[in-house]
Amino acid sequence: MGQALARLEAAVERLAIIAARPRPMPASNGESVPRAQVQAIADRLDETIARLRAALGEDS
């Protein structure tokens, strides 16, 4: 379990680094990814984190 948690933490850290990188401005309407798609990904990530916390026995 500890190894899986360490791998997950490393993956989240890599995602944070990538998300912090500057992105070029799109030429069209100012949005490179539709907001609905971003929200759907965020919702899935929140659900995954909640399941992980439940599996690890954490309350919050």
C-alpha distance matrix in Angstrom:
0.0 3.8 5.5 5.2 6.2 8.7 10.0 10.6 12.3 14.3 15.4 16.6 18.4 20.1 21.2 22.6 24.5 25.9 26.9 28.7 30.9 34.5 35.4 39.0 41.0 41.6 45.2 45.5 44.6 42.3 39.1 37.1 34.6 35.9 34.6 33.7 31.3 29.7 29.4 27.9 25.1 24.5 24.4 21.8 19.6 20.2 19.3 16.0 15.1 16.3 14.2 11.0 12.4 13.4 10.1 8.7 12.2 13.9 17.7 18.5
3.8 0.0 3.8 5.5 5.1 6.2 8.7 9.9 10.5 12.3 14.3 15.4 16.5 18.5 20.0 21.0 22.7 24.5 25.6 27.1 29.3 32.9 34.2 37.9 40.1 41.0 44.7 45.2 44.4 41.8 38.8 36.8 34.6 36.1 34.8 34.3 32.0 29.9 29.8 28.7 25.8 24.9 25.2 22.9 20.2 20.8 20.6 17.3 15.8 17.5 16.1 12.5 13.3 15.1 12.4 10.2 13.5 14.4 18.2 18.7
5.5 3.8 0.0 3.8 5.4 5.1 6.2 8.6 9.9 10.6 12.4 14.3 15.3 16.6 18.5 20.0 21.2 22.8 24.4 25.9 27.7 31.4 32.6 36.1 38.5 39.3 42.9 43.6 43.1 40.6 37.6 35.3 33.3 35.1 34.1 33.7 31.0 29.2 29.5 28.3 25.0 24.7 25.3 22.7 20.1 21.3 21.2 17.6 16.6 18.8 17.3 13.7 15.4 17.3 14.5 12.9 16.5 17.4 21.1 21.1
5.2 5.5 3.8 0.0 3.8 5.4 5.1 6.2 8.6 9.9 10.6 12.4 14.2 15.4 16.6 18.4 20.1 21.2 22.5 24.5 26.4 29.9 30.8 34.2 36.4 37.0 40.6 41.0 40.4 38.1 34.9 32.7 30.4 31.9 31.0 30.4 27.7 26.0 26.3 24.8 21.7 21.4 21.9 19.1 16.7 18.1 17.7 14.0 13.5 15.8 14.0 10.6 12.9 14.8 12.0 11.2 14.9 15.8 19.3 19.2
6.2 5.1 5.4 3.8 0.0 3.8 5.4 5.0 6.1 8.6 9.8 10.5 12.2 14.3 15.3 16.5 18.5 20.0 20.9 22.6 24.9 28.4 29.6 33.2 35.2 36.1 39.7 40.2 39.3 36.8 33.7 31.8 29.6 31.0 29.7 29.3 26.9 24.8 24.8 23.8 20.8 19.9 20.5 18.2 15.3 16.2 16.3 13.0 11.4 13.8 12.8 9.1 10.6 13.2 11.1 9.4 13.0 13.1 16.6 16.1
8.7 6.2 5.1 5.4 3.8 0.0 3.8 5.4 5.1 6.2 8.6 9.9 10.5 12.4 14.3 15.3 16.6 18.5 19.9 21.2 23.2 26.9 28.3 32.0 34.3 35.4 39.1 39.9 39.3 36.6 33.7 31.6 29.8 31.6 30.6 30.5 28.0 25.7 26.2 25.5 22.1 21.3 22.5 20.3 17.2 18.4 19.1 15.7 14.1 16.9 16.3 12.6 14.0 16.8 14.9 13.0 16.4 16.2 19.5 18.8
10.0 8.7 6.2 5.1 5.4 3.8 0.0 3.8 5.5 5.1 6.2 8.7 9.9 10.6 12.4 14.3 15.4 16.7 18.4 20.1 21.7 25.4 26.4 29.9 32.3 33.1 36.7 37.5 37.1 34.6 31.6 29.3 27.4 29.4 28.7 28.6 25.8 23.8 24.6 23.6 20.1 19.9 21.2 18.7 15.8 17.7 18.3 14.7 13.9 17.1 16.2 12.9 15.1 17.7 15.7 14.6 18.3 18.2 21.4 20.4
10.6 9.9 8.6 6.2 5.0 5.4 3.8 0.0 3.8 5.4 5.1 6.2 8.6 9.9 10.6 12.4 14.3 15.4 16.4 18.5 20.5 24.0 24.8 28.4 30.5 31.2 34.9 35.4 34.6 32.2 29.1 27.0 24.9 26.6 25.6 25.4 22.7 20.6 21.2 20.2 16.8 16.3 17.6 15.2 12.2 14.0 14.6 11.1 10.2 13.6 13.0 9.9 12.2 15.0 13.5 12.8 16.3 15.8 18.7 17.3
12.3 10.5 9.9 8.6 6.1 5.1 5.5 3.8 0.0 3.8 5.4 5.1 6.1 8.7 9.9 10.5 12.4 14.3 15.2 16.6 18.9 22.5 23.9 27.6 29.7 30.9 34.6 35.4 34.5 31.7 28.9 27.0 25.3 27.1 25.8 26.1 23.7 21.1 21.7 21.4 17.9 16.8 18.5 16.8 13.3 14.6 16.1 13.0 11.2 14.5 14.9 11.6 12.8 16.2 15.3 13.7 16.9 15.7 18.4 16.7
14.3 12.3 10.6 9.9 8.6 6.2 5.1 5.4 3.8 0.0 3.8 5.5 5.0 6.3 8.7 9.9 10.6 12.4 14.2 15.5 17.2 20.9 22.3 25.9 28.4 29.7 33.3 34.4 34.0 31.1 28.5 26.2 24.9 27.2 26.3 26.9 24.2 21.7 22.8 22.5 18.9 18.3 20.4 18.6 15.2 17.2 18.7 15.6 14.3 17.8 18.0 14.9 16.5 19.7 18.5 17.2 20.5 19.5 22.2 20.4
15.4 14.3 12.4 10.6 9.8 8.6 6.2 5.1 5.4 3.8 0.0 3.8 5.4 5.1 6.3 8.7 10.0 10.7 12.3 14.4 15.9 19.4 20.3 23.8 26.1 27.0 30.6 31.5 31.1 28.5 25.6 23.2 21.6 23.9 23.3 23.6 20.8 18.5 19.9 19.3 15.5 15.5 17.6 15.6 12.5 15.0 16.5 13.4 12.8 16.6 16.6 14.1 16.2 19.3 18.2 17.6 20.9 20.0 22.4 20.4
16.6 15.4 14.3 12.4 10.5 9.9 8.7 6.2 5.1 5.5 3.8 0.0 3.8 5.4 5.0 6.2 8.7 9.9 10.4 12.3 14.6 18.0 19.1 22.8 24.8 25.8 29.5 30.2 29.4 26.7 23.8 21.9 20.2 22.2 21.1 21.6 19.2 16.4 17.5 17.4 13.8 12.9 15.3 13.9 10.4 12.5 14.6 12.0 10.8 14.5 15.4 13.1 14.6 18.0 17.7 16.9 19.8 18.2 20.2 17.8
18.4 16.5 15.3 14.2 12.2 10.5 9.9 8.6 6.1 5.0 5.4 3.8 0.0 3.8 5.4 5.0 6.3 8.7 9.8 10.7 12.9 16.5 18.2 22.0 24.3 25.8 29.6 30.7 30.0 27.0 24.5 22.7 21.6 23.9 22.9 23.9 21.5 18.6 19.9 20.3 16.7 15.7 18.4 17.4 13.9 15.7 18.1 15.7 14.1 17.8 18.9 16.3 17.4 20.9 20.6 19.4 22.1 20.4 22.4 19.9
20.1 18.5 16.6 15.4 14.3 12.4 10.6 9.9 8.7 6.3 5.1 5.4 3.8 0.0 3.8 5.4 5.1 6.2 8.6 10.0 11.1 14.8 16.1 19.7 22.3 23.6 27.3 28.6 28.4 25.5 23.0 20.7 19.9 22.6 22.2 23.3 20.5 17.9 19.9 20.1 16.4 16.1 19.1 17.8 14.6 17.2 19.4 16.9 16.1 19.9 20.6 18.3 20.0 23.3 22.7 21.9 24.9 23.4 25.5 23.0
21.2 20.0 18.5 16.6 15.3 14.3 12.4 10.6 9.9 8.7 6.3 5.0 5.4 3.8 0.0 3.8 5.4 5.1 6.0 8.6 10.2 13.5 14.3 17.9 20.1 21.1 24.8 25.8 25.3 22.5 19.8 17.6 16.4 19.0 18.4 19.5 16.8 14.1 16.1 16.4 12.8 12.5 15.7 14.7 11.7 14.4 16.8 14.8 14.3 18.0 19.0 17.3 19.0 22.2 22.1 21.7 24.5 22.8 24.4 21.7
22.6 21.0 20.0 18.4 16.5 15.3 14.3 12.4 10.5 9.9 8.7 6.2 5.0 5.4 3.8 0.0 3.8 5.5 5.1 6.2 8.9 12.2 13.8 17.6 19.6 21.2 25.0 26.0 25.3 22.1 19.8 18.2 17.3 19.7 18.6 20.2 18.1 14.8 16.5 17.7 14.3 13.1 16.5 16.2 13.0 14.8 17.8 16.3 15.0 18.5 20.2 18.4 19.4 22.9 23.2 22.3 24.8 22.6 23.9 20.9
24.5 22.7 21.2 20.1 18.5 16.6 15.4 14.3 12.4 10.6 10.0 8.7 6.3 5.1 5.4 3.8 0.0 3.8 5.5 5.2 6.7 10.4 12.5 16.2 18.7 20.7 24.3 25.9 25.6 22.4 20.5 18.5 18.4 21.3 20.7 22.6 20.3 17.2 19.4 20.6 17.2 16.5 19.9 19.5 16.4 18.5 21.5 19.7 18.5 22.2 23.6 21.6 22.8 26.3 26.3 25.3 27.9 25.8 27.4 24.4
25.9 24.5 22.8 21.2 20.0 18.5 16.7 15.4 14.3 12.4 10.7 9.9 8.7 6.2 5.1 5.5 3.8 0.0 3.8 5.4 5.4 8.9 9.9 13.5 16.1 17.7 21.3 22.8 22.8 19.8 17.7 15.4 15.3 18.5 18.4 20.4 17.8 15.0 17.8 18.7 15.3 15.4 19.0 18.4 15.9 18.5 21.2 19.5 19.1 22.7 24.0 22.4 24.0 27.2 27.2 26.7 29.4 27.6 29.0 26.0
26.9 25.6 24.4 22.5 20.9 19.9 18.4 16.4 15.2 14.2 12.3 10.4 9.8 8.6 6.0 5.1 5.5 3.8 0.0 3.8 5.5 8.1 9.0 12.7 14.6 16.2 19.9 21.0 20.5 17.3 15.1 13.4 13.1 15.9 15.3 17.5 15.4 12.3 14.8 16.3 13.3 12.8 16.6 16.7 14.2 16.5 19.5 18.5 17.9 21.3 23.0 21.8 23.1 26.3 26.8 26.5 28.8 26.6 27.6 24.3
28.7 27.1 25.9 24.5 22.6 21.2 20.1 18.5 16.6 15.5 14.4 12.3 10.7 10.0 8.6 6.2 5.2 5.4 3.8 0.0 3.8 6.4 8.9 12.6 14.6 16.9 20.6 22.1 21.5 18.0 16.6 15.3 15.7 18.4 17.7 20.3 18.6 15.3 17.6 19.6 16.7 15.8 19.5 20.0 17.3 19.1 22.4 21.4 20.3 23.6 25.6 24.2 25.0 28.5 29.1 28.3 30.5 28.1 28.9 25.6
30.9 29.3 27.7 26.4 24.9 23.2 21.7 20.5 18.9 17.2 15.9 14.6 12.9 11.1 10.2 8.9 6.7 5.4 5.5 3.8 0.0 3.8 6.3 9.9 12.6 15.0 18.5 20.5 20.6 17.2 16.1 14.4 15.5 18.7 18.7 21.5 19.5 16.6 19.5 21.3 18.4 18.1 21.9 22.1 19.8 22.0 25.0 23.9 23.2 26.7 28.4 27.0 28.1 31.5 31.9 31.2 33.6 31.4 32.4 29.1
34.5 32.9 31.4 29.9 28.4 26.9 25.4 24.0 22.5 20.9 19.4 18.0 16.5 14.8 13.5 12.2 10.4 8.9 8.1 6.4 3.8 0.0 3.8 6.8 9.3 12.2 15.4 17.7 17.9 14.4 14.0 12.7 14.6 17.8 18.0 21.2 19.6 17.0 19.9 22.1 19.7 19.5 23.3 23.9 21.9 24.0 27.1 26.4 25.9 29.1 31.0 29.9 31.0 34.3 34.9 34.4 36.6 34.2 35.0 31.6
35.4 34.2 32.6 30.8 29.6 28.3 26.4 24.8 23.9 22.3 20.3 19.1 18.2 16.1 14.3 13.8 12.5 9.9 9.0 8.9 6.3 3.8 0.0 3.8 6.4 8.8 12.2 14.4 14.8 11.6 11.1 9.3 11.7 15.0 15.9 19.0 17.4 15.3 18.6 20.5 18.4 18.8 22.5 23.1 21.6 23.9 26.8 26.3 26.3 29.4 31.1 30.4 31.8 34.8 35.4 35.3 37.6 35.4 36.1 32.7
39.0 37.9 36.1 34.2 33.2 32.0 29.9 28.4 27.6 25.9 23.8 22.8 22.0 19.7 17.9 17.6 16.2 13.5 12.7 12.6 9.9 6.8 3.8 0.0 3.8 6.3 9.1 11.9 13.1 10.3 10.7 9.2 12.4 15.6 17.1 20.3 18.9 17.3 20.7 22.6 21.0 21.7 25.2 25.8 24.7 27.1 29.9 29.5 29.7 32.7 34.4 33.8 35.3 38.2 38.8 38.9 41.2 39.0 39.6 36.2
41.0 40.1 38.5 36.4 35.2 34.3 32.3 30.5 29.7 28.4 26.1 24.8 24.3 22.3 20.1 19.6 18.7 16.1 14.6 14.6 12.6 9.3 6.4 3.8 0.0 3.8 6.4 8.9 9.7 6.9 8.2 7.9 11.5 14.1 15.5 18.9 18.1 16.8 20.0 22.2 21.1 21.7 25.0 26.1 25.4 27.4 30.2 30.3 30.6 33.3 35.2 35.0 36.3 39.1 40.0 40.2 42.3 40.0 40.2 36.7
41.6 41.0 39.3 37.0 36.1 35.4 33.1 31.2 30.9 29.7 27.0 25.8 25.8 23.6 21.1 21.2 20.7 17.7 16.2 16.9 15.0 12.2 8.8 6.3 3.8 0.0 3.8 5.7 7.2 5.6 6.6 5.9 9.7 12.0 14.3 17.3 16.5 16.0 19.2 21.0 20.3 21.5 24.5 25.5 25.3 27.5 29.9 30.1 30.9 33.5 35.1 35.2 36.8 39.3 40.2 40.8 42.8 40.7 41.0 37.5
45.2 44.7 42.9 40.6 39.7 39.1 36.7 34.9 34.6 33.3 30.6 29.5 29.6 27.3 24.8 25.0 24.3 21.3 19.9 20.6 18.5 15.4 12.2 9.1 6.4 3.8 0.0 3.8 6.8 6.9 9.0 8.9 12.5 14.3 16.8 19.7 19.1 19.1 22.2 23.9 23.5 24.8 27.7 28.7 28.7 30.9 33.2 33.6 34.4 37.0 38.6 38.8 40.4 42.8 43.7 44.4 46.4 44.4 44.5 41.1
45.5 45.2 43.6 41.0 40.2 39.9 37.5 35.4 35.4 34.4 31.5 30.2 30.7 28.6 25.8 26.0 25.9 22.8 21.0 22.1 20.5 17.7 14.4 11.9 8.9 5.7 3.8 0.0 3.8 5.9 7.6 8.4 11.4 12.2 14.8 17.4 17.4 17.8 20.6 22.3 22.5 23.9 26.4 27.6 28.1 30.1 32.2 32.9 33.9 36.2 37.8 38.4 40.0 42.2 43.2 44.2 46.0 44.0 43.9 40.5
44.6 44.4 43.1 40.4 39.3 39.3 37.1 34.6 34.5 34.0 31.1 29.4 30.0 28.4 25.3 25.3 25.6 22.8 20.5 21.5 20.6 17.9 14.8 13.1 9.7 7.2 6.8 3.8 0.0 3.8 5.7 8.1 10.3 10.3 12.2 15.0 15.6 15.9 18.2 20.3 20.9 21.9 24.2 25.8 26.4 28.0 30.2 31.3 32.2 34.2 36.1 36.9 38.2 40.3 41.7 42.6 44.2 42.0 41.6 38.2
42.3 41.8 40.6 38.1 36.8 36.6 34.6 32.2 31.7 31.1 28.5 26.7 27.0 25.5 22.5 22.1 22.4 19.8 17.3 18.0 17.2 14.4 11.6 10.3 6.9 5.6 6.9 5.9 3.8 0.0 3.8 6.6 9.2 10.0 11.3 14.6 15.0 14.4 16.9 19.3 19.5 20.1 22.7 24.4 24.5 26.1 28.6 29.5 30.1 32.3 34.3 34.8 36.0 38.3 39.7 40.3 41.9 39.6 39.3 35.8
39.1 38.8 37.6 34.9 33.7 33.7 31.6 29.1 28.9 28.5 25.6 23.8 24.5 23.0 19.8 19.8 20.5 17.7 15.1 16.6 16.1 14.0 11.1 10.7 8.2 6.6 9.0 7.6 5.7 3.8 0.0 3.8 5.5 6.4 8.0 11.2 11.3 10.8 13.5 15.7 15.8 16.6 19.3 20.8 21.0 22.7 25.1 26.0 26.8 28.9 30.8 31.4 32.7 34.9 36.2 37.1 38.7 36.6 36.4 32.9
37.1 36.8 35.3 32.7 31.8 31.6 29.3 27.0 27.0 26.2 23.2 21.9 22.7 20.7 17.6 18.2 18.5 15.4 13.4 15.3 14.4 12.7 9.3 9.2 7.9 5.9 8.9 8.4 8.1 6.6 3.8 0.0 3.8 6.7 9.1 11.9 10.7 10.3 13.7 15.2 14.6 16.1 18.9 19.8 19.9 22.2 24.4 24.7 25.7 28.2 29.7 30.1 31.8 34.1 35.0 35.8 37.8 35.9 36.1 32.8
34.6 34.6 33.3 30.4 29.6 29.8 27.4 24.9 25.3 24.9 21.6 20.2 21.6 19.9 16.4 17.3 18.4 15.3 13.1 15.7 15.5 14.6 11.7 12.4 11.5 9.7 12.5 11.4 10.3 9.2 5.5 3.8 0.0 3.8 6.3 8.5 6.9 6.9 10.3 11.5 11.2 12.9 15.5 16.3 16.8 19.0 21.0 21.5 22.8 25.1 26.5 27.1 28.9 30.9 31.9 33.0 34.9 33.1 33.2 30.0
35.9 36.1 35.1 31.9 31.0 31.6 29.4 26.6 27.1 27.2 23.9 22.2 23.9 22.6 19.0 19.7 21.3 18.5 15.9 18.4 18.7 17.8 15.0 15.6 14.1 12.0 14.3 12.2 10.3 10.0 6.4 6.7 3.8 0.0 3.8 5.5 5.4 6.6 8.8 10.1 11.1 12.7 14.5 15.9 17.0 18.8 20.4 21.6 23.0 24.8 26.3 27.5 29.1 30.8 32.1 33.4 35.0 33.2 32.9 29.8
34.6 34.8 34.1 31.0 29.7 30.6 28.7 25.6 25.8 26.3 23.3 21.1 22.9 22.2 18.4 18.6 20.7 18.4 15.3 17.7 18.7 18.0 15.9 17.1 15.5 14.3 16.8 14.8 12.2 11.3 8.0 9.1 6.3 3.8 0.0 3.8 5.4 5.0 6.1 8.6 9.9 10.4 12.2 14.3 15.3 16.3 18.3 19.9 21.0 22.4 24.4 25.6 26.8 28.6 30.2 31.4 32.7 30.6 30.1 26.9
33.7 34.3 33.7 30.4 29.3 30.5 28.6 25.4 26.1 26.9 23.6 21.6 23.9 23.3 19.5 20.2 22.6 20.4 17.5 20.3 21.5 21.2 19.0 20.3 18.9 17.3 19.7 17.4 15.0 14.6 11.2 11.9 8.5 5.5 3.8 0.0 3.8 5.5 5.1 6.2 8.7 9.8 10.4 12.4 14.2 15.2 16.5 18.4 19.9 21.0 22.6 24.4 25.7 27.0 28.6 30.3 31.4 29.7 29.1 26.1
31.3 32.0 31.0 27.7 26.9 28.0 25.8 22.7 23.7 24.2 20.8 19.2 21.5 20.5 16.8 18.1 20.3 17.8 15.4 18.6 19.5 19.6 17.4 18.9 18.1 16.5 19.1 17.4 15.6 15.0 11.3 10.7 6.9 5.4 5.4 3.8 0.0 3.8 5.4 5.1 6.3 8.7 9.9 10.7 12.4 14.3 15.5 16.7 18.5 20.1 21.3 22.7 24.5 25.9 27.1 28.8 30.3 28.8 28.7 25.8
29.7 29.9 29.2 26.0 24.8 25.7 23.8 20.6 21.1 21.7 18.5 16.4 18.6 17.9 14.1 14.8 17.2 15.0 12.3 15.3 16.6 17.0 15.3 17.3 16.8 16.0 19.1 17.8 15.9 14.4 10.8 10.3 6.9 6.6 5.0 5.5 3.8 0.0 3.8 5.5 5.2 6.2 8.6 10.0 10.6 12.3 14.4 15.4 16.5 18.4 20.1 21.1 22.6 24.4 25.8 27.0 28.5 26.7 26.6 23.5
29.4 29.8 29.5 26.3 24.8 26.2 24.6 21.2 21.7 22.8 19.9 17.5 19.9 19.9 16.1 16.5 19.4 17.8 14.8 17.6 19.5 19.9 18.6 20.7 20.0 19.2 22.2 20.6 18.2 16.9 13.5 13.7 10.3 8.8 6.1 5.1 5.4 3.8 0.0 3.8 5.4 5.0 6.1 8.6 9.8 10.4 12.3 14.2 15.2 16.4 18.4 19.9 20.9 22.5 24.3 25.6 26.7 24.8 24.3 21.2
27.9 28.7 28.3 24.8 23.8 25.5 23.6 20.2 21.4 22.5 19.3 17.4 20.3 20.1 16.4 17.7 20.6 18.7 16.3 19.6 21.3 22.1 20.5 22.6 22.2 21.0 23.9 22.3 20.3 19.3 15.7 15.2 11.5 10.1 8.6 6.2 5.1 5.5 3.8 0.0 3.8 5.5 5.1 6.3 8.6 9.9 10.6 12.4 14.3 15.4 16.7 18.4 20.0 21.2 22.6 24.4 25.7 24.3 24.0 21.4
25.1 25.8 25.0 21.7 20.8 22.1 20.1 16.8 17.9 18.9 15.5 13.8 16.7 16.4 12.8 14.3 17.2 15.3 13.3 16.7 18.4 19.7 18.4 21.0 21.1 20.3 23.5 22.5 20.9 19.5 15.8 14.6 11.2 11.1 9.9 8.7 6.3 5.2 5.4 3.8 0.0 3.8 5.4 5.1 6.2 8.7 9.9 10.5 12.3 14.3 15.4 16.5 18.4 20.0 21.0 22.5 24.2 22.8 23.1 20.4
24.5 24.9 24.7 21.4 19.9 21.3 19.9 16.3 16.8 18.3 15.5 12.9 15.7 16.1 12.5 13.1 16.5 15.4 12.8 15.8 18.1 19.5 18.8 21.7 21.7 21.5 24.8 23.9 21.9 20.1 16.6 16.1 12.9 12.7 10.4 9.8 8.7 6.2 5.0 5.5 3.8 0.0 3.8 5.5 5.1 6.2 8.7 9.8 10.5 12.3 14.3 15.3 16.4 18.4 19.9 21.0 22.4 20.5 20.4 17.4
24.4 25.2 25.3 21.9 20.5 22.5 21.2 17.6 18.5 20.4 17.6 15.3 18.4 19.1 15.7 16.5 19.9 19.0 16.6 19.5 21.9 23.3 22.5 25.2 25.0 24.5 27.7 26.4 24.2 22.7 19.3 18.9 15.5 14.5 12.2 10.4 9.9 8.6 6.1 5.1 5.4 3.8 0.0 3.8 5.4 5.1 6.2 8.6 9.9 10.6 12.4 14.3 15.4 16.6 18.4 20.0 21.0 19.4 19.0 16.3
21.8 22.9 22.7 19.1 18.2 20.3 18.7 15.2 16.8 18.6 15.6 13.9 17.4 17.8 14.7 16.2 19.5 18.4 16.7 20.0 22.1 23.9 23.1 25.8 26.1 25.5 28.7 27.6 25.8 24.4 20.8 19.8 16.3 15.9 14.3 12.4 10.7 10.0 8.6 6.3 5.1 5.5 3.8 0.0 3.8 5.4 5.1 6.1 8.6 9.8 10.6 12.3 14.2 15.3 16.5 18.3 19.8 18.8 19.0 16.8
19.6 20.2 20.1 16.7 15.3 17.2 15.8 12.2 13.3 15.2 12.5 10.4 13.9 14.6 11.7 13.0 16.4 15.9 14.2 17.3 19.8 21.9 21.6 24.7 25.4 25.3 28.7 28.1 26.4 24.5 21.0 19.9 16.8 17.0 15.3 14.2 12.4 10.6 9.8 8.6 6.2 5.1 5.4 3.8 0.0 3.8 5.4 5.0 6.1 8.6 9.9 10.5 12.2 14.2 15.2 16.4 18.2 16.8 17.4 14.9
20.2 20.8 21.3 18.1 16.2 18.4 17.7 14.0 14.6 17.2 15.0 12.5 15.7 17.2 14.4 14.8 18.5 18.5 16.5 19.1 22.0 24.0 23.9 27.1 27.4 27.5 30.9 30.1 28.0 26.1 22.7 22.2 19.0 18.8 16.3 15.2 14.3 12.3 10.4 9.9 8.7 6.2 5.1 5.4 3.8 0.0 3.8 5.4 5.1 6.2 8.7 9.9 10.5 12.3 14.2 15.3 16.3 14.5 14.4 11.8
19.3 20.6 21.2 17.7 16.3 19.1 18.3 14.6 16.1 18.7 16.5 14.6 18.1 19.4 16.8 17.8 21.5 21.2 19.5 22.4 25.0 27.1 26.8 29.9 30.2 29.9 33.2 32.2 30.2 28.6 25.1 24.4 21.0 20.4 18.3 16.5 15.5 14.4 12.3 10.6 9.9 8.7 6.2 5.1 5.4 3.8 0.0 3.8 5.5 5.1 6.2 8.6 9.9 10.6 12.3 14.2 15.2 14.2 14.2 12.4
16.0 17.3 17.6 14.0 13.0 15.7 14.7 11.1 13.0 15.6 13.4 12.0 15.7 16.9 14.8 16.3 19.7 19.5 18.5 21.4 23.9 26.4 26.3 29.5 30.3 30.1 33.6 32.9 31.3 29.5 26.0 24.7 21.5 21.6 19.9 18.4 16.7 15.4 14.2 12.4 10.5 9.8 8.6 6.1 5.0 5.4 3.8 0.0 3.8 5.4 5.1 6.2 8.6 9.9 10.5 12.3 14.1 13.5 14.6 13.0
15.1 15.8 16.6 13.5 11.4 14.1 13.9 10.2 11.2 14.3 12.8 10.8 14.1 16.1 14.3 15.0 18.5 19.1 17.9 20.3 23.2 25.9 26.3 29.7 30.6 30.9 34.4 33.9 32.2 30.1 26.8 25.7 22.8 23.0 21.0 19.9 18.5 16.5 15.2 14.3 12.3 10.5 9.9 8.6 6.1 5.1 5.5 3.8 0.0 3.8 5.4 5.0 6.1 8.6 9.8 10.5 12.1 10.7 11.8 9.8
16.3 17.5 18.8 15.8 13.8 16.9 17.1 13.6 14.5 17.8 16.6 14.5 17.8 19.9 18.0 18.5 22.2 22.7 21.3 23.6 26.7 29.1 29.4 32.7 33.3 33.5 37.0 36.2 34.2 32.3 28.9 28.2 25.1 24.8 22.4 21.0 20.1 18.4 16.4 15.4 14.3 12.3 10.6 9.8 8.6 6.2 5.1 5.4 3.8 0.0 3.8 5.4 5.1 6.2 8.6 9.9 10.4 9.2 9.4 8.0
14.2 16.1 17.3 14.0 12.8 16.3 16.2 13.0 14.9 18.0 16.6 15.4 18.9 20.6 19.0 20.2 23.6 24.0 23.0 25.6 28.4 31.0 31.1 34.4 35.2 35.1 38.6 37.8 36.1 34.3 30.8 29.7 26.5 26.3 24.4 22.6 21.3 20.1 18.4 16.7 15.4 14.3 12.4 10.6 9.9 8.7 6.2 5.1 5.4 3.8 0.0 3.8 5.4 5.0 6.1 8.6 9.7 9.9 11.0 10.7
11.0 12.5 13.7 10.6 9.1 12.6 12.9 9.9 11.6 14.9 14.1 13.1 16.3 18.3 17.3 18.4 21.6 22.4 21.8 24.2 27.0 29.9 30.4 33.8 35.0 35.2 38.8 38.4 36.9 34.8 31.4 30.1 27.1 27.5 25.6 24.4 22.7 21.1 19.9 18.4 16.5 15.3 14.3 12.3 10.5 9.9 8.6 6.2 5.0 5.4 3.8 0.0 3.8 5.4 5.0 6.2 8.5 8.6 10.8 10.5
12.4 13.3 15.4 12.9 10.6 14.0 15.1 12.2 12.8 16.5 16.2 14.6 17.4 20.0 19.0 19.4 22.8 24.0 23.1 25.0 28.1 31.0 31.8 35.3 36.3 36.8 40.4 40.0 38.2 36.0 32.7 31.8 28.9 29.1 26.8 25.7 24.5 22.6 20.9 20.0 18.4 16.4 15.4 14.2 12.2 10.5 9.9 8.6 6.1 5.1 5.4 3.8 0.0 3.8 5.4 5.1 6.0 5.0 7.1 7.0
13.4 15.1 17.3 14.8 13.2 16.8 17.7 15.0 16.2 19.7 19.3 18.0 20.9 23.3 22.2 22.9 26.3 27.2 26.3 28.5 31.5 34.3 34.8 38.2 39.1 39.3 42.8 42.2 40.3 38.3 34.9 34.1 30.9 30.8 28.6 27.0 25.9 24.4 22.5 21.2 20.0 18.4 16.6 15.3 14.2 12.3 10.6 9.9 8.6 6.2 5.0 5.4 3.8 0.0 3.8 5.4 5.0 5.9 7.2 8.5
10.1 12.4 14.5 12.0 11.1 14.9 15.7 13.5 15.3 18.5 18.2 17.7 20.6 22.7 22.1 23.2 26.3 27.2 26.8 29.1 31.9 34.9 35.4 38.8 40.0 40.2 43.7 43.2 41.7 39.7 36.2 35.0 31.9 32.1 30.2 28.6 27.1 25.8 24.3 22.6 21.0 19.9 18.4 16.5 15.2 14.2 12.3 10.5 9.8 8.6 6.1 5.0 5.4 3.8 0.0 3.8 5.5 7.7 10.3 11.7
8.7 10.2 12.9 11.2 9.4 13.0 14.6 12.8 13.7 17.2 17.6 16.9 19.4 21.9 21.7 22.3 25.3 26.7 26.5 28.3 31.2 34.4 35.3 38.9 40.2 40.8 44.4 44.2 42.6 40.3 37.1 35.8 33.0 33.4 31.4 30.3 28.8 27.0 25.6 24.4 22.5 21.0 20.0 18.3 16.4 15.3 14.2 12.3 10.5 9.9 8.6 6.2 5.1 5.4 3.8 0.0 3.8 5.6 9.1 10.6
12.2 13.5 16.5 14.9 13.0 16.4 18.3 16.3 16.9 20.5 20.9 19.8 22.1 24.9 24.5 24.8 27.9 29.4 28.8 30.5 33.6 36.6 37.6 41.2 42.3 42.8 46.4 46.0 44.2 41.9 38.7 37.8 34.9 35.0 32.7 31.4 30.3 28.5 26.7 25.7 24.2 22.4 21.0 19.8 18.2 16.3 15.2 14.1 12.1 10.4 9.7 8.5 6.0 5.0 5.5 3.8 0.0 3.8 6.6 9.2
13.9 14.4 17.4 15.8 13.1 16.2 18.2 15.8 15.7 19.5 20.0 18.2 20.4 23.4 22.8 22.6 25.8 27.6 26.6 28.1 31.4 34.2 35.4 39.0 40.0 40.7 44.4 44.0 42.0 39.6 36.6 35.9 33.1 33.2 30.6 29.7 28.8 26.7 24.8 24.3 22.8 20.5 19.4 18.8 16.8 14.5 14.2 13.5 10.7 9.2 9.9 8.6 5.0 5.9 7.7 5.6 3.8 0.0 3.8 5.8
17.7 18.2 21.1 19.3 16.6 19.5 21.4 18.7 18.4 22.2 22.4 20.2 22.4 25.5 24.4 23.9 27.4 29.0 27.6 28.9 32.4 35.0 36.1 39.6 40.2 41.0 44.5 43.9 41.6 39.3 36.4 36.1 33.2 32.9 30.1 29.1 28.7 26.6 24.3 24.0 23.1 20.4 19.0 19.0 17.4 14.4 14.2 14.6 11.8 9.4 11.0 10.8 7.1 7.2 10.3 9.1 6.6 3.8 0.0 3.8
18.5 18.7 21.1 19.2 16.1 18.8 20.4 17.3 16.7 20.4 20.4 17.8 19.9 23.0 21.7 20.9 24.4 26.0 24.3 25.6 29.1 31.6 32.7 36.2 36.7 37.5 41.1 40.5 38.2 35.8 32.9 32.8 30.0 29.8 26.9 26.1 25.8 23.5 21.2 21.4 20.4 17.4 16.3 16.8 14.9 11.8 12.4 13.0 9.8 8.0 10.7 10.5 7.0 8.5 11.7 10.6 9.2 5.8 3.8 0.0
